[in-house]
Amino acid sequence: MRNVRSICGRLALLSACACLLAACMTPVKPWERGTLAKPQMALVPDPQNAAIMQHTYTSKETSSGGYGVGGGGCGCN
């Protein structure tokens, strides 16, 4: 009897997980893509500001590199 309860509990948990995961599998509709294309949805919302911050960081650290930028580490780039 205890084994049957355990199996029923596992099946209930598995079905609940399947229902939750089914909600995540909804494809993005064409009319919803406009929301994803908004600037605030980008990984870097302001690329120019990010470039300035990166330049300041590399200048203060007197080294560059690791971000795809060449340089000798003298701070003169």
PyMOL Python script that loads the backbone (N, CA, C, O; Angstrom):
from pymol import cmd

cmd.read_pdbstr("""\
ATOM      1  N   MET A   1       0.824  -1.197   0.000  1.00  0.00           N
ATOM      2  CA  MET A   1       0.000   0.000   0.000  1.00  0.00           C
ATOM      3  C   MET A   1       0.865   1.257   0.000  1.00  0.00           C
ATOM      4  O   MET A   1       0.573   2.235  -0.688  1.00  0.00           O
ATOM      5  N   ARG A   2       1.929   1.205   0.783  1.00  0.00           N
ATOM      6  CA  ARG A   2       2.830   2.357   0.869  1.00  0.00           C
ATOM      7  C   ARG A   2       3.516   2.590  -0.470  1.00  0.00           C
ATOM      8  O   ARG A   2       3.733   3.731  -0.877  1.00  0.00           O
ATOM      9  N   ASN A   3       3.853   1.508  -1.145  1.00  0.00           N
ATOM     10  CA  ASN A   3       4.522   1.614  -2.444  1.00  0.00           C
ATOM     11  C   ASN A   3       3.595   2.238  -3.483  1.00  0.00           C
ATOM     12  O   ASN A   3       4.048   2.996  -4.341  1.00  0.00           O
ATOM     13  N   VAL A   4       2.302   1.925  -3.413  1.00  0.00           N
ATOM     14  CA  VAL A   4       1.324   2.488  -4.356  1.00  0.00           C
ATOM     15  C   VAL A   4       1.193   3.994  -4.130  1.00  0.00           C
ATOM     16  O   VAL A   4       1.102   4.764  -5.086  1.00  0.00           O
ATOM     17  N   ARG A   5       1.185   4.410  -2.855  1.00  0.00           N
ATOM     18  CA  ARG A   5       1.109   5.843  -2.553  1.00  0.00           C
ATOM     19  C   ARG A   5       2.342   6.565  -3.078  1.00  0.00           C
ATOM     20  O   ARG A   5       2.250   7.672  -3.610  1.00  0.00           O
ATOM     21  N   SER A   6       3.460   5.944  -2.926  1.00  0.00           N
ATOM     22  CA  SER A   6       4.699   6.556  -3.404  1.00  0.00           C
ATOM     23  C   SER A   6       4.663   6.730  -4.922  1.00  0.00           C
ATOM     24  O   SER A   6       5.068   7.765  -5.451  1.00  0.00           O
ATOM     25  N   ILE A   7       4.179   5.711  -5.602  1.00  0.00           N
ATOM     26  CA  ILE A   7       4.100   5.784  -7.070  1.00  0.00           C
ATOM     27  C   ILE A   7       3.085   6.849  -7.488  1.00  0.00           C
ATOM     28  O   ILE A   7       3.342   7.610  -8.420  1.00  0.00           O
ATOM     29  N   CYS A   8       1.943   6.912  -6.815  1.00  0.00           N
ATOM     30  CA  CYS A   8       0.932   7.936  -7.142  1.00  0.00           C
ATOM     31  C   CYS A   8       1.475   9.334  -6.872  1.00  0.00           C
ATOM     32  O   CYS A   8       1.219  10.261  -7.640  1.00  0.00           O
ATOM     33  N   GLY A   9       2.215   9.486  -5.794  1.00  0.00           N
ATOM     34  CA  GLY A   9       2.812  10.793  -5.485  1.00  0.00           C
ATOM     35  C   GLY A   9       3.812  11.209  -6.538  1.00  0.00           C
ATOM     36  O   GLY A   9       3.860  12.370  -6.946  1.00  0.00           O
ATOM     37  N   ARG A  10       4.603  10.260  -6.971  1.00  0.00           N
ATOM     38  CA  ARG A  10       5.588  10.570  -8.022  1.00  0.00           C
ATOM     39  C   ARG A  10       4.916  10.917  -9.334  1.00  0.00           C
ATOM     40  O   ARG A  10       5.347  11.828 -10.040  1.00  0.00           O
ATOM     41  N   LEU A  11       3.844  10.179  -9.665  1.00  0.00           N
ATOM     42  CA  LEU A  11       3.121  10.481 -10.905  1.00  0.00           C
ATOM     43  C   LEU A  11       2.468  11.856 -10.837  1.00  0.00           C
ATOM     44  O   LEU A  11       2.453  12.586 -11.828  1.00  0.00           O
ATOM     45  N   ALA A  12       1.933  12.209  -9.681  1.00  0.00           N
ATOM     46  CA  ALA A  12       1.323  13.537  -9.532  1.00  0.00           C
ATOM     47  C   ALA A  12       2.389  14.618  -9.668  1.00  0.00           C
ATOM     48  O   ALA A  12       2.166  15.634 -10.328  1.00  0.00           O
ATOM     49  N   LEU A  13       3.539  14.405  -9.051  1.00  0.00           N
ATOM     50  CA  LEU A  13       4.627  15.377  -9.162  1.00  0.00           C
ATOM     51  C   LEU A  13       5.123  15.484 -10.598  1.00  0.00           C
ATOM     52  O   LEU A  13       5.394  16.579 -11.090  1.00  0.00           O
ATOM     53  N   LEU A  14       5.239  14.352 -11.261  1.00  0.00           N
ATOM     54  CA  LEU A  14       5.695  14.353 -12.656  1.00  0.00           C
ATOM     55  C   LEU A  14       4.700  15.060 -13.566  1.00  0.00           C
ATOM     56  O   LEU A  14       5.095  15.813 -14.456  1.00  0.00           O
ATOM     57  N   SER A  15       3.409  14.821 -13.345  1.00  0.00           N
ATOM     58  CA  SER A  15       2.407  15.491 -14.186  1.00  0.00           C
ATOM     59  C   SER A  15       2.371  16.988 -13.899  1.00  0.00           C
ATOM     60  O   SER A  15       2.157  17.781 -14.815  1.00  0.00           O
ATOM     61  N   ALA A  16       2.574  17.387 -12.655  1.00  0.00           N
ATOM     62  CA  ALA A  16       2.613  18.823 -12.340  1.00  0.00           C
ATOM     63  C   ALA A  16       3.808  19.480 -13.024  1.00  0.00           C
ATOM     64  O   ALA A  16       3.687  20.582 -13.559  1.00  0.00           O
ATOM     65  N   CYS A  17       4.957  18.811 -13.011  1.00  0.00           N
ATOM     66  CA  CYS A  17       6.137  19.351 -13.681  1.00  0.00           C
ATOM     67  C   CYS A  17       5.911  19.432 -15.190  1.00  0.00           C
ATOM     68  O   CYS A  17       6.321  20.397 -15.835  1.00  0.00           O
ATOM     69  N   ALA A  18       5.258  18.417 -15.743  1.00  0.00           N
ATOM     70  CA  ALA A  18       4.992  18.427 -17.186  1.00  0.00           C
ATOM     71  C   ALA A  18       4.072  19.588 -17.559  1.00  0.00           C
ATOM     72  O   ALA A  18       4.256  20.217 -18.600  1.00  0.00           O
ATOM     73  N   CYS A  19       3.080  19.873 -16.709  1.00  0.00           N
ATOM     74  CA  CYS A  19       2.174  20.995 -16.976  1.00  0.00           C
ATOM     75  C   CYS A  19       2.925  22.322 -16.905  1.00  0.00           C
ATOM     76  O   CYS A  19       2.694  23.214 -17.721  1.00  0.00           O
ATOM     77  N   LEU A  20       3.817  22.450 -15.935  1.00  0.00           N
ATOM     78  CA  LEU A  20       4.579  23.696 -15.808  1.00  0.00           C
ATOM     79  C   LEU A  20       5.529  23.871 -16.985  1.00  0.00           C
ATOM     80  O   LEU A  20       5.674  24.980 -17.500  1.00  0.00           O
ATOM     81  N   LEU A  21       6.165  22.813 -17.411  1.00  0.00           N
ATOM     82  CA  LEU A  21       7.106  22.907 -18.526  1.00  0.00           C
ATOM     83  C   LEU A  21       6.388  23.130 -19.854  1.00  0.00           C
ATOM     84  O   LEU A  21       6.950  23.721 -20.775  1.00  0.00           O
ATOM     85  N   ALA A  22       5.159  22.661 -19.951  1.00  0.00           N
ATOM     86  CA  ALA A  22       4.403  22.863 -21.194  1.00  0.00           C
ATOM     87  C   ALA A  22       4.143  24.339 -21.433  1.00  0.00           C
ATOM     88  O   ALA A  22       4.057  24.778 -22.579  1.00  0.00           O
ATOM     89  N   ALA A  23       4.018  25.101 -20.367  1.00  0.00           N
ATOM     90  CA  ALA A  23       3.804  26.540 -20.517  1.00  0.00           C
ATOM     91  C   ALA A  23       5.047  27.231 -21.054  1.00  0.00           C
ATOM     92  O   ALA A  23       4.943  28.284 -21.683  1.00  0.00           O
ATOM     93  N   CYS A  24       6.220  26.658 -20.819  1.00  0.00           N
ATOM     94  CA  CYS A  24       7.474  27.257 -21.282  1.00  0.00           C
ATOM     95  C   CYS A  24       7.761  26.945 -22.742  1.00  0.00           C
ATOM     96  O   CYS A  24       8.660  27.547 -23.330  1.00  0.00           O
ATOM     97  N   MET A  25       7.028  26.031 -23.333  1.00  0.00           N
ATOM     98  CA  MET A  25       7.318  25.588 -24.690  1.00  0.00           C
ATOM     99  C   MET A  25       6.496  26.332 -25.738  1.00  0.00           C
ATOM    100  O   MET A  25       6.482  25.941 -26.905  1.00  0.00           O
ATOM    101  N   THR A  26       5.828  27.374 -25.343  1.00  0.00           N
ATOM    102  CA  THR A  26       5.010  28.125 -26.284  1.00  0.00           C
ATOM    103  C   THR A  26       5.927  28.915 -27.212  1.00  0.00           C
ATOM    104  O   THR A  26       6.739  29.714 -26.744  1.00  0.00           O
ATOM    105  N   PRO A  27       5.809  28.705 -28.509  1.00  0.00           N
ATOM    106  CA  PRO A  27       6.670  29.460 -29.426  1.00  0.00           C
ATOM    107  C   PRO A  27       6.274  30.933 -29.456  1.00  0.00           C
ATOM    108  O   PRO A  27       5.133  31.298 -29.170  1.00  0.00           O
ATOM    109  N   VAL A  28       7.230  31.752 -29.805  1.00  0.00           N
ATOM    110  CA  VAL A  28       6.990  33.186 -29.905  1.00  0.00           C
ATOM    111  C   VAL A  28       6.229  33.467 -31.190  1.00  0.00           C
ATOM    112  O   VAL A  28       6.668  33.099 -32.280  1.00  0.00           O
ATOM    113  N   LYS A  29       5.102  34.111 -31.052  1.00  0.00           N
ATOM    114  CA  LYS A  29       4.287  34.450 -32.211  1.00  0.00           C
ATOM    115  C   LYS A  29       4.893  35.645 -32.941  1.00  0.00           C
ATOM    116  O   LYS A  29       5.598  36.456 -32.341  1.00  0.00           O
ATOM    117  N   PRO A  30       4.614  35.747 -34.237  1.00  0.00           N
ATOM    118  CA  PRO A  30       5.191  36.861 -34.997  1.00  0.00           C
ATOM    119  C   PRO A  30       4.833  38.229 -34.435  1.00  0.00           C
ATOM    120  O   PRO A  30       5.661  39.139 -34.481  1.00  0.00           O
ATOM    121  N   TRP A  31       3.634  38.402 -33.910  1.00  0.00           N
ATOM    122  CA  TRP A  31       3.226  39.695 -33.370  1.00  0.00           C
ATOM    123  C   TRP A  31       3.847  39.966 -31.998  1.00  0.00           C
ATOM    124  O   TRP A  31       3.783  41.092 -31.506  1.00  0.00           O
ATOM    125  N   GLU A  32       4.448  38.941 -31.373  1.00  0.00           N
ATOM    126  CA  GLU A  32       5.121  39.129 -30.093  1.00  0.00           C
ATOM    127  C   GLU A  32       6.600  39.454 -30.268  1.00  0.00           C
ATOM    128  O   GLU A  32       7.266  39.833 -29.304  1.00  0.00           O
ATOM    129  N   ARG A  33       7.110  39.314 -31.459  1.00  0.00           N
ATOM    130  CA  ARG A  33       8.532  39.558 -31.694  1.00  0.00           C
ATOM    131  C   ARG A  33       8.890  41.034 -31.592  1.00  0.00           C
ATOM    132  O   ARG A  33      10.044  41.380 -31.339  1.00  0.00           O
ATOM    133  N   GLY A  34       7.917  41.894 -31.786  1.00  0.00           N
ATOM    134  CA  GLY A  34       8.159  43.320 -31.647  1.00  0.00           C
ATOM    135  C   GLY A  34       8.563  43.686 -30.219  1.00  0.00           C
ATOM    136  O   GLY A  34       9.369  44.592 -30.007  1.00  0.00           O
ATOM    137  N   THR A  35       8.002  42.982 -29.255  1.00  0.00           N
ATOM    138  CA  THR A  35       8.362  43.223 -27.863  1.00  0.00           C
ATOM    139  C   THR A  35       9.803  42.815 -27.608  1.00  0.00           C
ATOM    140  O   THR A  35      10.532  43.493 -26.884  1.00  0.00           O
ATOM    141  N   LEU A  36      10.206  41.707 -28.204  1.00  0.00           N
ATOM    142  CA  LEU A  36      11.578  41.244 -28.000  1.00  0.00           C
ATOM    143  C   LEU A  36      12.591  42.117 -28.726  1.00  0.00           C
ATOM    144  O   LEU A  36      13.769  42.127 -28.369  1.00  0.00           O
ATOM    145  N   ALA A  37      12.142  42.849 -29.741  1.00  0.00           N
ATOM    146  CA  ALA A  37      13.048  43.698 -30.505  1.00  0.00           C
ATOM    147  C   ALA A  37      13.219  45.080 -29.891  1.00  0.00           C
ATOM    148  O   ALA A  37      13.985  45.889 -30.415  1.00  0.00           O
ATOM    149  N   LYS A  38      12.535  45.369 -28.809  1.00  0.00           N
ATOM    150  CA  LYS A  38      12.664  46.685 -28.184  1.00  0.00           C
ATOM    151  C   LYS A  38      14.064  46.858 -27.606  1.00  0.00           C
ATOM    152  O   LYS A  38      14.679  45.883 -27.175  1.00  0.00           O
ATOM    153  N   PRO A  39      14.575  48.087 -27.592  1.00  0.00           N
ATOM    154  CA  PRO A  39      15.946  48.323 -27.113  1.00  0.00           C
ATOM    155  C   PRO A  39      16.150  47.908 -25.662  1.00  0.00           C
ATOM    156  O   PRO A  39      17.238  47.453 -25.307  1.00  0.00           O
ATOM    157  N   GLN A  40      15.143  48.049 -24.823  1.00  0.00           N
ATOM    158  CA  GLN A  40      15.324  47.682 -23.424  1.00  0.00           C
ATOM    159  C   GLN A  40      15.422  46.174 -23.208  1.00  0.00           C
ATOM    160  O   GLN A  40      15.768  45.725 -22.116  1.00  0.00           O
ATOM    161  N   MET A  41      15.120  45.390 -24.247  1.00  0.00           N
ATOM    162  CA  MET A  41      15.236  43.941 -24.141  1.00  0.00           C
ATOM    163  C   MET A  41      16.613  43.448 -24.564  1.00  0.00           C
ATOM    164  O   MET A  41      16.895  42.256 -24.439  1.00  0.00           O
ATOM    165  N   ALA A  42      17.475  44.323 -25.058  1.00  0.00           N
ATOM    166  CA  ALA A  42      18.810  43.925 -25.501  1.00  0.00           C
ATOM    167  C   ALA A  42      19.701  43.605 -24.304  1.00  0.00           C
ATOM    168  O   ALA A  42      19.481  44.097 -23.197  1.00  0.00           O
ATOM    169  N   LEU A  43      20.702  42.780 -24.547  1.00  0.00           N
ATOM    170  CA  LEU A  43      21.644  42.441 -23.482  1.00  0.00           C
ATOM    171  C   LEU A  43      22.404  43.679 -23.039  1.00  0.00           C
ATOM    172  O   LEU A  43      22.634  43.886 -21.847  1.00  0.00           O
ATOM    173  N   VAL A  44      22.792  44.502 -24.011  1.00  0.00           N
ATOM    174  CA  VAL A  44      23.446  45.772 -23.714  1.00  0.00           C
ATOM    175  C   VAL A  44      22.504  46.857 -24.236  1.00  0.00           C
ATOM    176  O   VAL A  44      22.471  47.107 -25.441  1.00  0.00           O
ATOM    177  N   PRO A  45      21.740  47.508 -23.356  1.00  0.00           N
ATOM    178  CA  PRO A  45      20.734  48.449 -23.818  1.00  0.00           C
ATOM    179  C   PRO A  45      21.323  49.663 -24.521  1.00  0.00           C
ATOM    180  O   PRO A  45      20.717  50.176 -25.462  1.00  0.00           O
ATOM    181  N   ASP A  46      22.469  50.129 -24.096  1.00  0.00           N
ATOM    182  CA  ASP A  46      23.088  51.305 -24.692  1.00  0.00           C
ATOM    183  C   ASP A  46      24.513  50.950 -25.092  1.00  0.00           C
ATOM    184  O   ASP A  46      25.421  51.058 -24.267  1.00  0.00           O
ATOM    185  N   PRO A  47      24.737  50.526 -26.348  1.00  0.00           N
ATOM    186  CA  PRO A  47      26.073  50.078 -26.759  1.00  0.00           C
ATOM    187  C   PRO A  47      27.127  51.177 -26.681  1.00  0.00           C
ATOM    188  O   PRO A  47      28.286  50.902 -26.369  1.00  0.00           O
ATOM    189  N   GLN A  48      26.736  52.420 -26.963  1.00  0.00           N
ATOM    190  CA  GLN A  48      27.715  53.509 -26.917  1.00  0.00           C
ATOM    191  C   GLN A  48      28.179  53.756 -25.480  1.00  0.00           C
ATOM    192  O   GLN A  48      29.372  53.941 -25.238  1.00  0.00           O
ATOM    193  N   ASN A  49      27.257  53.761 -24.544  1.00  0.00           N
ATOM    194  CA  ASN A  49      27.617  53.938 -23.146  1.00  0.00           C
ATOM    195  C   ASN A  49      28.455  52.766 -22.657  1.00  0.00           C
ATOM    196  O   ASN A  49      29.390  52.958 -21.879  1.00  0.00           O
ATOM    197  N   ALA A  50      28.136  51.569 -23.098  1.00  0.00           N
ATOM    198  CA  ALA A  50      28.912  50.395 -22.700  1.00  0.00           C
ATOM    199  C   ALA A  50      30.334  50.481 -23.242  1.00  0.00           C
ATOM    200  O   ALA A  50      31.278  50.085 -22.558  1.00  0.00           O
ATOM    201  N   ALA A  51      30.502  50.996 -24.470  1.00  0.00           N
ATOM    202  CA  ALA A  51      31.837  51.145 -25.041  1.00  0.00           C
ATOM    203  C   ALA A  51      32.653  52.181 -24.271  1.00  0.00           C
ATOM    204  O   ALA A  51      33.850  52.001 -24.049  1.00  0.00           O
ATOM    205  N   ILE A  52      31.993  53.269 -23.865  1.00  0.00           N
ATOM    206  CA  ILE A  52      32.685  54.297 -23.077  1.00  0.00           C
ATOM    207  C   ILE A  52      33.091  53.739 -21.711  1.00  0.00           C
ATOM    208  O   ILE A  52      34.208  53.971 -21.251  1.00  0.00           O
ATOM    209  N   MET A  53      32.203  53.019 -21.080  1.00  0.00           N
ATOM    210  CA  MET A  53      32.516  52.427 -19.773  1.00  0.00           C
ATOM    211  C   MET A  53      33.651  51.421 -19.899  1.00  0.00           C
ATOM    212  O   MET A  53      34.516  51.345 -19.026  1.00  0.00           O
ATOM    213  N   GLN A  54      33.653  50.643 -20.991  1.00  0.00           N
ATOM    214  CA  GLN A  54      34.718  49.658 -21.208  1.00  0.00           C
ATOM    215  C   GLN A  54      36.047  50.359 -21.437  1.00  0.00           C
ATOM    216  O   GLN A  54      37.078  49.908 -20.939  1.00  0.00           O
ATOM    217  N   HIS A  55      36.036  51.460 -22.188  1.00  0.00           N
ATOM    218  CA  HIS A  55      37.262  52.210 -22.433  1.00  0.00           C
ATOM    219  C   HIS A  55      37.795  52.799 -21.120  1.00  0.00           C
ATOM    220  O   HIS A  55      38.998  52.757 -20.862  1.00  0.00           O
ATOM    221  N   THR A  56      36.909  53.338 -20.307  1.00  0.00           N
ATOM    222  CA  THR A  56      37.318  53.888 -19.018  1.00  0.00           C
ATOM    223  C   THR A  56      37.892  52.797 -18.119  1.00  0.00           C
ATOM    224  O   THR A  56      38.895  53.006 -17.436  1.00  0.00           O
ATOM    225  N   TYR A  57      37.259  51.657 -18.129  1.00  0.00           N
ATOM    226  CA  TYR A  57      37.737  50.548 -17.299  1.00  0.00           C
ATOM    227  C   TYR A  57      39.128  50.110 -17.722  1.00  0.00           C
ATOM    228  O   TYR A  57      40.009  49.912 -16.885  1.00  0.00           O
ATOM    229  N   THR A  58      39.322  49.960 -19.037  1.00  0.00           N
ATOM    230  CA  THR A  58      40.640  49.513 -19.497  1.00  0.00           C
ATOM    231  C   THR A  58      41.689  50.594 -19.291  1.00  0.00           C
ATOM    232  O   THR A  58      42.857  50.272 -19.071  1.00  0.00           O
ATOM    233  N   SER A  59      41.313  51.863 -19.354  1.00  0.00           N
ATOM    234  CA  SER A  59      42.271  52.938 -19.121  1.00  0.00           C
ATOM    235  C   SER A  59      42.685  52.990 -17.657  1.00  0.00           C
ATOM    236  O   SER A  59      43.861  53.193 -17.356  1.00  0.00           O
ATOM    237  N   LYS A  60      41.749  52.812 -16.756  1.00  0.00           N
ATOM    238  CA  LYS A  60      42.064  52.849 -15.332  1.00  0.00           C
ATOM    239  C   LYS A  60      42.851  51.628 -14.897  1.00  0.00           C
ATOM    240  O   LYS A  60      43.700  51.714 -14.010  1.00  0.00           O
ATOM    241  N   GLU A  61      42.577  50.516 -15.503  1.00  0.00           N
ATOM    242  CA  GLU A  61      43.272  49.293 -15.129  1.00  0.00           C
ATOM    243  C   GLU A  61      44.615  49.188 -15.831  1.00  0.00           C
ATOM    244  O   GLU A  61      45.376  48.258 -15.563  1.00  0.00           O
ATOM    245  N   THR A  62      44.920  50.111 -16.714  1.00  0.00           N
ATOM    246  CA  THR A  62      46.157  50.166 -17.492  1.00  0.00           C
ATOM    247  C   THR A  62      46.448  48.864 -18.214  1.00  0.00           C
ATOM    248  O   THR A  62      47.605  48.496 -18.415  1.00  0.00           O
ATOM    249  N   SER A  63      45.431  48.199 -18.585  1.00  0.00           N
ATOM    250  CA  SER A  63      45.602  47.014 -19.404  1.00  0.00           C
ATOM    251  C   SER A  63      44.357  46.844 -20.247  1.00  0.00           C
ATOM    252  O   SER A  63      43.297  47.379 -19.924  1.00  0.00           O
ATOM    253  N   SER A  64      44.483  46.134 -21.274  1.00  0.00           N
ATOM    254  CA  SER A  64      43.334  45.847 -22.106  1.00  0.00           C
ATOM    255  C   SER A  64      43.446  44.417 -22.589  1.00  0.00           C
ATOM    256  O   SER A  64      44.461  43.748 -22.396  1.00  0.00           O
ATOM    257  N   GLY A  65      42.411  43.983 -23.201  1.00  0.00           N
ATOM    258  CA  GLY A  65      42.379  42.607 -23.661  1.00  0.00           C
ATOM    259  C   GLY A  65      41.368  41.817 -22.862  1.00  0.00           C
ATOM    260  O   GLY A  65      40.881  42.269 -21.826  1.00  0.00           O
ATOM    261  N   GLY A  66      41.072  40.677 -23.336  1.00  0.00           N
ATOM    262  CA  GLY A  66      40.066  39.860 -22.689  1.00  0.00           C
ATOM    263  C   GLY A  66      38.663  40.217 -23.125  1.00  0.00           C
ATOM    264  O   GLY A  66      37.721  39.465 -22.874  1.00  0.00           O
ATOM    265  N   TYR A  67      38.516  41.360 -23.777  1.00  0.00           N
ATOM    266  CA  TYR A  67      37.210  41.757 -24.301  1.00  0.00           C
ATOM    267  C   TYR A  67      37.264  41.891 -25.804  1.00  0.00           C
ATOM    268  O   TYR A  67      36.379  42.513 -26.392  1.00  0.00           O
ATOM    269  N   GLY A  68      38.262  41.335 -26.441  1.00  0.00           N
ATOM    270  CA  GLY A  68      38.388  41.406 -27.874  1.00  0.00           C
ATOM    271  C   GLY A  68      39.060  42.672 -28.348  1.00  0.00           C
ATOM    272  O   GLY A  68      39.000  42.993 -29.535  1.00  0.00           O
ATOM    273  N   VAL A  69      39.698  43.400 -27.449  1.00  0.00           N
ATOM    274  CA  VAL A  69      40.363  44.643 -27.797  1.00  0.00           C
ATOM    275  C   VAL A  69      41.864  44.421 -27.696  1.00  0.00           C
ATOM    276  O   VAL A  69      42.365  43.871 -26.715  1.00  0.00           O
ATOM    277  N   GLY A  70      42.570  44.863 -28.735  1.00  0.00           N
ATOM    278  CA  GLY A  70      44.014  44.718 -28.702  1.00  0.00           C
ATOM    279  C   GLY A  70      44.656  45.833 -27.913  1.00  0.00           C
ATOM    280  O   GLY A  70      44.067  46.900 -27.735  1.00  0.00           O
ATOM    281  N   GLY A  71      45.840  45.592 -27.448  1.00  0.00           N
ATOM    282  CA  GLY A  71      46.546  46.618 -26.696  1.00  0.00           C
ATOM    283  C   GLY A  71      47.735  46.019 -25.984  1.00  0.00           C
ATOM    284  O   GLY A  71      47.812  44.806 -25.787  1.00  0.00           O
ATOM    285  N   GLY A  72      48.652  46.869 -25.605  1.00  0.00           N
ATOM    286  CA  GLY A  72      49.860  46.386 -24.973  1.00  0.00           C
ATOM    287  C   GLY A  72      49.854  46.479 -23.467  1.00  0.00           C
ATOM    288  O   GLY A  72      50.780  45.975 -22.831  1.00  0.00           O
ATOM    289  N   GLY A  73      48.867  47.091 -22.873  1.00  0.00           N
ATOM    290  CA  GLY A  73      48.831  47.181 -21.431  1.00  0.00           C
ATOM    291  C   GLY A  73      49.483  48.437 -20.894  1.00  0.00           C
ATOM    292  O   GLY A  73      49.623  48.590 -19.680  1.00  0.00           O
ATOM    293  N   CYS A  74      49.893  49.363 -21.798  1.00  0.00           N
ATOM    294  CA  CYS A  74      50.547  50.580 -21.326  1.00  0.00           C
ATOM    295  C   CYS A  74      49.540  51.683 -21.021  1.00  0.00           C
ATOM    296  O   CYS A  74      49.929  52.709 -20.464  1.00  0.00           O
ATOM    297  N   GLY A  75      48.276  51.517 -21.358  1.00  0.00           N
ATOM    298  CA  GLY A  75      47.272  52.517 -21.099  1.00  0.00           C
ATOM    299  C   GLY A  75      47.208  53.595 -22.150  1.00  0.00           C
ATOM    300  O   GLY A  75      46.454  54.556 -21.993  1.00  0.00           O
ATOM    301  N   CYS A  76      47.968  53.471 -23.214  1.00  0.00           N
ATOM    302  CA  CYS A  76      48.016  54.510 -24.232  1.00  0.00           C
ATOM    303  C   CYS A  76      47.093  54.220 -25.405  1.00  0.00           C
ATOM    304  O   CYS A  76      47.154  54.942 -26.401  1.00  0.00           O
ATOM    305  N   ASN A  77      46.276  53.243 -25.343  1.00  0.00           N
ATOM    306  CA  ASN A  77      45.416  52.933 -26.476  1.00  0.00           C
ATOM    307  C   ASN A  77      44.181  53.680 -26.317  1.00  0.00           C
ATOM    308  O   ASN A  77      43.288  53.582 -27.158  1.00  0.00           O
TER     309      ASN A  77
END
""", "prot")
cmd.dss("prot")
cmd.show_as("cartoon", "prot")
cmd.util.cbc("prot")
cmd.orient("prot")
